[in-house]
Amino acid sequence: MYFSYFGNADLKRRKIDAVLLPQSFDLRPPSAYGLGPGTYVISATMLQGVYGEVNGPWRPSLERAYVELTAEMQRFQAANTDRPALDRFIAQEGAEIWKQRIRAYDWLRFARLCAWLRPREPHDRVTPGLLVFELTATDLTAALTGPPAELRDDEAIKGTRDLASERLDFRK
């Protein structure tokens, strides 16, 4: 199960065994985890992109940043064949840069997934605002690598960070 919600409760305390996706109070350490078929429980607030590091609808600037970071994450995963090779790979640009890239990729991938899920009816609801989606491998491929489900004007939302433009600063 994959889980994203607007809150900060400890899911383990509630005996919920889930991979935590980005959430409003995101205290997770950067981690290059994969997404697989399964149950995705996402709060309506997170699904709409109201809070977090990527806000609002999916736009061309986010798509460009996502495509670029996807290629970089594929390079990262290819280097992840053994620990010494990975350490050398990370040392080339620095661990902090890779932490930022992994975190940005995590948020962008989640935002793209949410853009794909928004027009769909959830399979179930835990509460009125906690939506359940059952995703197959085909669904995930469509959501993460297919044509964007939505592509709105390329204007940042006033008062929010634009992760897509900040992405360009990671190489400094």
Buried (B, 14 or more C-beta within 10 A) or exposed (E): EBBBBBEEEEBEEEEEEBBBBBBBEBEBEBEEEEBEEBBBBBBBBBBBBEBBBBBBBBBEBBBEBBEBBBEBBEEBEEBEEEEEEBEEBBEEEEEEBBBBBBBBBBBBBBBBBBBBBBEEEBEEEEEEBBBBBEBEEEBBEBBBEEEBBEBEEEEBEEEBEBBBEEBEEBEE
